Amino acid sequence: MTAPSTQRARCLALALALGATASLRAMADEPPLPPPRPPEFGAPAKAPEAPPPPAPAAPKEDTASTCLGKLIADGAGAEAATAPPASAEGCGIDTPIRLSSIMADGGAVSLPDRPLVACEFAAVLADYVRLVVAPLGQATLHAKVTAIETGPGYDCRTQDRIAGAKISAHAKGLAVDFMAITLADKRRILVERQTGADEASYFRAIRTAACGWFTTVLGPGADAFHANNMHLDIEQHGSSASYRICQ
């Protein structure tokens, strides 16, 4: 390498060195940057938004009025009632009504006992009579169902009146006990016993169908307490709304 070339190379190296030194000095004068945020922490999370307040429940009076109004609109003989004072803990009816008749097959099916029941139970009972009991009576026995004996409905007592037992569904207005069914031709079909194969077939059919409408169905053969009646209620068993007792 010639002297001029060497000199130029040295000058270039010096210039590069001076530039690098200046850059390092400038970097030394700047404040250090913080380390990057670890990825597992991510961006700060937003505070969760408060859920909207729940909609206020409909007043009980409005619910009762709607239920009773629908029953009457469907042709039932029903009226608001007052439950007697509870004589034991756990007794009482929400939306009590007196049910005196149910419209089915174009005519009224009388309930001569005028049971005192909760309106929600009355709605289920009315559908069962209108869609099952009355049509099957006409189809099987060739006569209209004109009356059903149900007992009083509400009764503040324990199950089967056994001391210390659980409060009965009757004590909440959620049950009736079918005792007999009267037809337009004056036949009176007892739950306890039927006359002839047709009556037996009819009762067996409405008893089996009842399990689709009520959570508890107990009749003759279930136990001694139901030898002469068919108990129907809509009380929930435990936490399951679909569990059924059909005996």
C-alpha positions in Angstrom: 0.0 0.0 0.0 1.4 3.4 -0.8 1.8 6.1 1.8 -1.1 8.2 0.5 -3.4 5.1 0.5 -2.3 4.2 4.0 -3.0 7.7 5.2 -6.4 7.7 3.6 -7.2 4.4 5.3 -6.1 5.6 8.7 -8.2 8.8 8.3 -11.2 6.7 7.4 -10.7 4.4 10.4 -10.3 7.4 12.7 -13.4 9.0 11.3 -15.3 5.8 11.9 -13.9 5.5 15.4 -14.8 9.1 16.2 -18.3 8.6 14.9 -18.8 5.5 17.0 -17.4 7.3 20.1 -19.8 10.2 19.5 -22.7 7.8 19.2 -21.8 6.0 22.5 -21.5 9.3 24.3 -24.9 10.4 23.0 -26.4 7.2 24.2 -24.7 7.6 27.6 -26.3 11.0 27.9 -29.9 9.7 27.3 -31.8 8.1 30.2 -32.2 4.3 29.9 -35.5 2.9 28.6 -37.5 0.5 30.9 -37.4 -3.2 29.9 -40.4 -4.3 27.8 -43.5 -5.6 29.7 -43.4 -9.4 29.9 -46.0 -10.9 27.5 -47.7 -13.0 30.2 -48.9 -9.8 31.9 -50.4 -8.3 28.7 -52.2 -5.0 28.7 -53.9 -3.9 31.9 -57.4 -5.5 32.0 -60.4 -3.2 32.0 -62.6 -3.3 35.1 -65.6 -5.5 34.5 -68.8 -3.5 33.8 -71.5 -3.8 36.4 -74.4 -6.0 35.3 -77.7 -4.2 34.7 -80.1 -4.2 37.6 -82.6 -7.1 37.5 -86.1 -6.2 36.2 -88.6 -5.8 39.0 -90.8 -8.8 39.6 -94.5 -8.4 38.6 -96.6 -7.7 41.7 -98.3 -10.8 43.1 -101.7 -9.1 42.7 -101.0 -8.7 38.9 -100.0 -12.4 38.6 -103.1 -13.5 40.4 -105.3 -11.3 38.3 -103.8 -12.6 35.1 -104.2 -16.2 36.1 -107.8 -15.8 37.2 -108.6 -13.8 34.1 -107.3 -16.6 31.8 -109.3 -19.2 33.7 -112.5 -17.3 33.3 -111.8 -16.5 29.7 -111.4 -20.2 29.0 -114.9 -20.8 30.5 -114.1 -21.9 34.0 -116.3 -21.0 36.9 -113.7 -19.4 39.2 -113.5 -16.6 41.7 -110.8 -15.0 43.9 -111.0 -16.4 47.5 -109.3 -15.9 50.9 -107.5 -18.9 52.4 -108.3 -19.6 56.1 -105.6 -18.7 58.6 -102.8 -21.3 58.7 -103.1 -23.5 61.7 -99.6 -25.0 61.2 -96.2 -23.8 59.9 -95.9 -24.3 56.1 -99.6 -23.9 55.3 -100.8 -21.2 53.0 -101.9 -20.6 49.4 -100.5 -18.2 46.8 -103.3 -16.7 44.7 -106.2 -18.7 46.2 -109.3 -19.2 44.2 -112.6 -21.2 44.3 -113.0 -23.4 41.3 -116.6 -24.5 40.6 -116.6 -25.7 37.0 -114.4 -26.2 33.9 -115.6 -25.8 30.3 -114.9 -29.0 28.2 -116.5 -30.5 25.1 -118.8 -27.6 24.7 -120.3 -27.9 28.2 -119.5 -27.2 31.8 -118.0 -29.9 34.0 -119.2 -29.2 37.5 -116.9 -29.4 40.6 -119.6 -29.6 43.3 -117.0 -29.5 46.1 -115.8 -26.1 44.9 -112.2 -26.8 45.9 -110.1 -24.0 47.3 -106.8 -24.1 45.3 -103.9 -22.0 44.1 -104.6 -20.5 40.7 -101.6 -22.1 39.1 -102.9 -25.5 40.2 -106.4 -24.7 38.9 -104.9 -23.9 35.5 -103.3 -27.3 35.3 -106.4 -29.1 36.5 -108.6 -27.3 34.0 -106.3 -28.3 31.1 -106.3 -31.9 32.3 -110.1 -32.1 32.5 -110.6 -30.3 29.2 -108.0 -32.2 27.2 -108.0 -35.6 28.9 -110.8 -36.5 31.3 -113.7 -35.1 29.2 -112.7 -36.3 25.7 -111.7 -39.8 26.9 -115.1 -40.1 28.7 -116.9 -39.3 25.5 -114.7 -41.6 23.4 -114.6 -44.5 25.8 -118.0 -44.4 27.6 -120.0 -42.5 24.9 -121.3 -39.9 27.4 -120.2 -36.5 28.4 -118.5 -35.9 31.8 -120.7 -33.6 33.8 -119.2 -33.5 37.3 -116.1 -34.5 39.2 -115.9 -34.9 43.0 -112.6 -33.5 44.1 -112.7 -33.0 47.9 -112.0 -29.6 49.4 -108.6 -29.0 47.9 -106.9 -26.9 50.5 -106.3 -28.6 53.9 -103.7 -27.5 56.4 -102.2 -30.9 57.3 -99.3 -33.2 56.9 -99.0 -35.9 54.2 -101.6 -38.6 54.9 -102.3 -36.8 58.2 -99.3 -38.6 59.8 -97.8 -36.7 62.8 -94.3 -35.3 62.1 -94.6 -36.0 58.3 -93.9 -33.4 55.6 -96.5 -30.7 55.0 -99.0 -32.0 52.4 -99.4 -30.4 48.9 -103.0 -29.8 50.0 -101.7 -27.4 52.6 -100.5 -25.2 49.8 -103.5 -25.5 47.6 -101.6 -27.5 45.1 -103.7 -30.7 45.2 -107.2 -32.3 44.9 -108.4 -35.9 45.3 -110.7 -37.3 42.6 -113.4 -39.4 44.3 -115.9 -40.0 41.5 -116.8 -38.8 38.0 -120.4 -38.4 36.9 -121.6 -38.7 33.3 -124.5 -37.2 31.5 -126.3 -40.6 31.5 -126.2 -40.5 35.3 -123.5 -43.1 35.7 -121.2 -42.4 38.6 -117.8 -43.9 38.2 -116.1 -44.4 41.6 -112.3 -44.1 41.8 -112.4 -46.9 44.3 -114.1 -49.4 41.9 -115.5 -49.3 38.4 -118.4 -51.3 36.9 -117.5 -53.2 33.7 -114.4 -53.2 31.5 -115.2 -49.9 29.7 -115.3 -48.0 33.0 -112.1 -49.7 34.2 -110.4 -48.9 30.9 -111.5 -45.3 31.1 -110.2 -44.8 34.7 -106.9 -46.5 33.8 -106.4 -44.2 30.8 -107.1 -40.9 32.7 -104.9 -42.1 35.6 -102.0 -42.9 33.3 -102.4 -39.6 31.4 -102.4 -37.7 34.7 -98.7 -38.4 35.1 -98.1 -36.0 32.2 -99.9 -33.2 33.9 -99.1 -33.6 37.6 -96.0 -34.3 39.6 -97.7 -36.7 41.9 -100.5 -39.2 41.1 -101.5 -41.7 43.8 -104.6 -43.9 43.5 -105.9 -47.3 44.6 -103.1 -49.7 45.0 -100.5 -47.1 45.9 -101.2 -47.2 49.6 -104.1 -47.5 52.1 -104.6 -43.7 52.2 -105.5 -43.6 48.5 -107.7 -46.7 48.3 -110.8 -44.7 47.4 -109.4 -41.6 45.7 -106.9 -40.4 43.1 -104.5 -37.7 44.5 -103.2 -35.2 42.0 -100.7 -32.4 42.8 -98.1 -30.2 41.2 -95.7 -29.8 44.1 -92.0 -30.0 43.0 -90.0 -32.9 44.3 -86.5 -31.8 45.4 -84.6 -29.7 42.9 -86.0 -31.4 39.8 -89.0 -29.9 38.1 -89.4 -33.0 35.9 -89.5 -35.8 38.6 -92.8 -37.6 38.9 -94.3 -40.0 41.4 -97.0 -42.0 39.6 -98.5 -44.9 41.5 
